[in-house]
Amino acid sequence: MVHPLLRAVVFDAGHMLLDMDYARLTAFLASRGHELGAARVIDAEQAAQATRERTGEGRYVQYLVEYLGITDDAERIAIAEWQRGFNVLIGLCHQADGETAQALRNARDAGLVVGVISNSNGSVQRALEIAGLATHLQFVIDSSVVGITKPDPRIFELGVRAAGTAPEETVYVGDSYFGDVVGAQQAGLGAVLFDPGRVWGERDCAITTGLLAAVEYAVKQHAVWRS
């Protein structure tokens, strides 16, 4: 059987290439009397992703406070207001994940086209620039700019067009099964679920717990011509 050569790998951005500023969030929570270590906040952020409803923009802090057991309404309102006013328009996700730069370099070195498709508010390009990642990317598609939001297959079709590839030559890596994997598959792309907390369980796609591993998977697929 002849397999098409994988030619492009496309990533989600927030909570994957771009990490939440855990130190700033933890410091703010501490200032409100919630003494929570950064590791606890990271665990909470990863645990807040595994349902269909938890794929929308701007909802992560809501699920964080639930997971952390912060139930007082005044505290929840104060945290939500701080989050809305933090680093406008970029938001809390503005730092490169520890593996991101190397993972993107590995993909480019392997000859893959590398891009981003993100549900964002128009700021993802700037956030990637601030994090020092934009130079590793050949295109960035922001849902607010193009007027189409994941999981609509049309936004993945825009990514394929930007990559100059066919859908079967392209793999999408995202951290939401419903928003990323399902949408990519419906558009005919391959899909890898980025799940460092292993909160999604088994799904009908490849699953990885790290960005370097996701790129390694893509590179291996890139090398497959026949089986």
C-alpha positions as a Python dict, from the first residue, in 0.01 Angstrom:
ca = {
    (1, 'M'): (0, 0, 0),
    (2, 'V'): (133, 346, -90),
    (3, 'H'): (108, 615, 179),
    (4, 'P'): (129, 986, 104),
    (5, 'L'): (438, 1157, 237),
    (6, 'L'): (365, 1372, 541),
    (7, 'R'): (473, 1724, 452),
    (8, 'A'): (335, 1953, 723),
    (9, 'V'): (269, 1960, 1097),
    (10, 'V'): (31, 2222, 1236),
    (11, 'F'): (-15, 2306, 1604),
    (12, 'D'): (-267, 2460, 1837),
    (13, 'A'): (-112, 2746, 2036),
    (14, 'G'): (-262, 2818, 2379),
    (15, 'H'): (-186, 2569, 2658),
    (16, 'M'): (46, 2386, 2422),
    (17, 'L'): (307, 2589, 2231),
    (18, 'L'): (223, 2875, 2467),
    (19, 'D'): (205, 2797, 2836),
    (20, 'M'): (6, 2974, 3102),
    (21, 'D'): (211, 3212, 3318),
    (22, 'Y'): (186, 2985, 3621),
    (23, 'A'): (416, 3197, 3836),
    (24, 'R'): (202, 3511, 3792),
    (25, 'L'): (-121, 3320, 3850),
    (26, 'T'): (17, 3144, 4158),
    (27, 'A'): (143, 3476, 4298),
    (28, 'F'): (-197, 3636, 4249),
    (29, 'L'): (-374, 3345, 4418),
    (30, 'A'): (-128, 3370, 4708),
    (31, 'S'): (-204, 3742, 4740),
    (32, 'R'): (-569, 3642, 4790),
    (33, 'G'): (-473, 3397, 5065),
    (34, 'H'): (-472, 3082, 4850),
    (35, 'E'): (-131, 2929, 4918),
    (36, 'L'): (-100, 2696, 4620),
    (37, 'G'): (228, 2583, 4469),
    (38, 'A'): (290, 2618, 4098),
    (39, 'A'): (286, 2239, 4056),
    (40, 'R'): (-66, 2227, 4199),
    (41, 'V'): (-181, 2499, 3959),
    (42, 'I'): (-24, 2316, 3664),
    (43, 'D'): (-200, 1994, 3766),
    (44, 'A'): (-528, 2182, 3789),
    (45, 'E'): (-485, 2343, 3448),
    (46, 'Q'): (-420, 2006, 3286),
    (47, 'A'): (-715, 1845, 3463),
    (48, 'A'): (-955, 2109, 3332),
    (49, 'Q'): (-961, 1998, 2970),
    (50, 'A'): (-1138, 1668, 2929),
    (51, 'T'): (-1497, 1748, 2836),
    (52, 'R'): (-1668, 1877, 2525),
    (53, 'E'): (-1773, 2194, 2710),
    (54, 'R'): (-1416, 2277, 2808),
    (55, 'T'): (-1291, 2375, 2466),
    (56, 'G'): (-1397, 2740, 2455),
    (57, 'E'): (-1174, 3044, 2473),
    (58, 'G'): (-1131, 3211, 2811),
    (59, 'R'): (-1267, 2931, 3030),
    (60, 'Y'): (-950, 2783, 3178),
    (61, 'V'): (-937, 2995, 3493),
    (62, 'Q'): (-1300, 2907, 3567),
    (63, 'Y'): (-1215, 2538, 3572),
    (64, 'L'): (-893, 2601, 3761),
    (65, 'V'): (-1073, 2756, 4056),
    (66, 'E'): (-1324, 2470, 4056),
    (67, 'Y'): (-1046, 2212, 4063),
    (68, 'L'): (-857, 2403, 4332),
    (69, 'G'): (-1168, 2414, 4549),
    (70, 'I'): (-1212, 2792, 4549),
    (71, 'T'): (-1588, 2820, 4595),
    (72, 'D'): (-1641, 3166, 4746),
    (73, 'D'): (-1826, 3377, 4489),
    (74, 'A'): (-1636, 3696, 4574),
    (75, 'E'): (-1304, 3517, 4526),
    (76, 'R'): (-1413, 3366, 4195),
    (77, 'I'): (-1523, 3709, 4069),
    (78, 'A'): (-1195, 3867, 4180),
    (79, 'I'): (-989, 3599, 4003),
    (80, 'A'): (-1198, 3625, 3687),
    (81, 'E'): (-1163, 4006, 3681),
    (82, 'W'): (-786, 3980, 3730),
    (83, 'Q'): (-761, 3726, 3450),
    (84, 'R'): (-965, 3944, 3211),
    (85, 'G'): (-743, 4244, 3281),
    (86, 'F'): (-414, 4055, 3267),
    (87, 'N'): (-183, 4142, 2980),
    (88, 'V'): (-459, 4248, 2745),
    (89, 'L'): (-492, 4134, 2469),
    (90, 'I'): (-234, 3856, 2500),
    (91, 'G'): (-367, 3698, 2818),
    (92, 'L'): (-215, 3440, 3049),
    (93, 'C'): (-80, 3214, 2774),
    (94, 'H'): (223, 3404, 2655),
    (95, 'Q'): (527, 3195, 2751),
    (96, 'A'): (689, 2922, 2544),
    (97, 'D'): (651, 2569, 2676),
    (98, 'G'): (990, 2427, 2773),
    (99, 'E'): (999, 2195, 2471),
    (100, 'T'): (841, 2424, 2215),
    (101, 'A'): (1138, 2589, 2043),
    (102, 'Q'): (1331, 2263, 2010),
    (103, 'A'): (1025, 2077, 1887),
    (104, 'L'): (958, 2336, 1618),
    (105, 'R'): (1325, 2335, 1514),
    (106, 'N'): (1318, 1956, 1487),
    (107, 'A'): (1014, 1971, 1263),
    (108, 'R'): (1169, 2234, 1037),
    (109, 'D'): (1502, 2047, 1026),
    (110, 'A'): (1313, 1738, 909),
    (111, 'G'): (1181, 1935, 613),
    (112, 'L'): (826, 1975, 739),
    (113, 'V'): (615, 2286, 687),
    (114, 'V'): (525, 2413, 1036),
    (115, 'G'): (227, 2631, 1123),
    (116, 'V'): (-37, 2721, 1381),
    (117, 'I'): (-417, 2720, 1378),
    (118, 'S'): (-559, 2873, 1695),
    (119, 'N'): (-894, 2979, 1833),
    (120, 'S'): (-786, 3321, 1955),
    (121, 'N'): (-897, 3681, 1987),
    (122, 'G'): (-666, 3815, 1721),
    (123, 'S'): (-359, 3815, 1944),
    (124, 'V'): (-198, 3476, 1882),
    (125, 'Q'): (53, 3605, 1625),
    (126, 'R'): (175, 3868, 1873),
    (127, 'A'): (184, 3616, 2159),
    (128, 'L'): (401, 3382, 1951),
    (129, 'E'): (631, 3672, 1863),
    (130, 'I'): (667, 3770, 2230),
    (131, 'A'): (749, 3410, 2319),
    (132, 'G'): (1017, 3399, 2047),
    (133, 'L'): (839, 3128, 1849),
    (134, 'A'): (713, 3311, 1539),
    (135, 'T'): (1042, 3271, 1354),
    (136, 'H'): (997, 2891, 1362),
    (137, 'L'): (655, 2909, 1194),
    (138, 'Q'): (567, 2946, 829),
    (139, 'F'): (208, 3052, 892),
    (140, 'V'): (-30, 3141, 1176),
    (141, 'I'): (-409, 3126, 1139),
    (142, 'D'): (-615, 3303, 1406),
    (143, 'S'): (-987, 3222, 1423),
    (144, 'S'): (-1082, 3583, 1494),
    (145, 'V'): (-888, 3703, 1191),
    (146, 'V'): (-1034, 3450, 945),
    (147, 'G'): (-1382, 3436, 1098),
    (148, 'I'): (-1390, 3058, 1140),
    (149, 'T'): (-1349, 2873, 1468),
    (150, 'K'): (-1230, 2519, 1541),
    (151, 'P'): (-1371, 2254, 1514),
    (152, 'D'): (-1515, 2385, 1187),
    (153, 'P'): (-1327, 2186, 919),
    (154, 'R'): (-1294, 2499, 706),
    (155, 'I'): (-1029, 2649, 934),
    (156, 'F'): (-820, 2334, 892),
    (157, 'E'): (-869, 2360, 516),
    (158, 'L'): (-723, 2712, 538),
    (159, 'G'): (-422, 2563, 715),
    (160, 'V'): (-373, 2304, 442),
    (161, 'R'): (-390, 2581, 183),
    (162, 'A'): (-135, 2791, 376),
    (163, 'A'): (97, 2490, 404),
    (164, 'G'): (70, 2417, 31),
    (165, 'T'): (-9, 2053, 104),
    (166, 'A'): (-297, 1809, 74),
    (167, 'P'): (-501, 1715, 384),
    (168, 'E'): (-358, 1362, 389),
    (169, 'E'): (-7, 1513, 387),
    (170, 'T'): (-79, 1721, 697),
    (171, 'V'): (-109, 1638, 1067),
    (172, 'Y'): (-262, 1863, 1332),
    (173, 'V'): (-148, 1854, 1696),
    (174, 'G'): (-390, 1991, 1956),
    (175, 'D'): (-488, 1951, 2320),
    (176, 'S'): (-866, 1926, 2275),
    (177, 'Y'): (-1013, 1606, 2135),
    (178, 'F'): (-1341, 1770, 2036),
    (179, 'G'): (-1204, 2104, 1919),
    (180, 'D'): (-882, 1989, 1755),
    (181, 'V'): (-880, 1619, 1670),
    (182, 'V'): (-1239, 1586, 1550),
    (183, 'G'): (-1222, 1902, 1341),
    (184, 'A'): (-891, 1804, 1183),
    (185, 'Q'): (-1014, 1454, 1104),
    (186, 'Q'): (-1332, 1588, 945),
    (187, 'A'): (-1113, 1801, 718),
    (188, 'G'): (-912, 1492, 619),
    (189, 'L'): (-598, 1570, 821),
    (190, 'G'): (-414, 1334, 1049),
    (191, 'A'): (-443, 1425, 1417),
    (192, 'V'): (-232, 1392, 1730),
    (193, 'L'): (-386, 1461, 2072),
    (194, 'F'): (-146, 1647, 2305),
    (195, 'D'): (-242, 1517, 2650),
    (196, 'P'): (36, 1561, 2910),
    (197, 'G'): (-202, 1486, 3198),
    (198, 'R'): (-354, 1181, 3021),
    (199, 'V'): (-699, 1314, 3108),
    (200, 'W'): (-869, 1227, 2778),
    (201, 'G'): (-830, 849, 2798),
    (202, 'E'): (-798, 638, 2485),
    (203, 'R'): (-915, 803, 2164),
    (204, 'D'): (-919, 722, 1794),
    (205, 'C'): (-595, 906, 1724),
    (206, 'A'): (-230, 914, 1824),
    (207, 'I'): (-175, 1056, 2174),
    (208, 'T'): (140, 1221, 2305),
    (209, 'T'): (239, 1368, 2640),
    (210, 'G'): (504, 1607, 2507),
    (211, 'L'): (575, 1832, 2211),
    (212, 'L'): (905, 1665, 2126),
    (213, 'A'): (725, 1331, 2114),
    (214, 'A'): (455, 1480, 1891),
    (215, 'V'): (715, 1605, 1646),
    (216, 'E'): (900, 1273, 1661),
    (217, 'Y'): (577, 1102, 1559),
    (218, 'A'): (530, 1347, 1271),
    (219, 'V'): (889, 1306, 1156),
    (220, 'K'): (853, 927, 1154),
    (221, 'Q'): (538, 961, 946),
    (222, 'H'): (727, 1199, 719),
    (223, 'A'): (976, 921, 644),
    (224, 'V'): (712, 660, 554),
    (225, 'W'): (659, 607, 181),
    (226, 'R'): (542, 244, 166),
    (227, 'S'): (444, -39, 398),
}
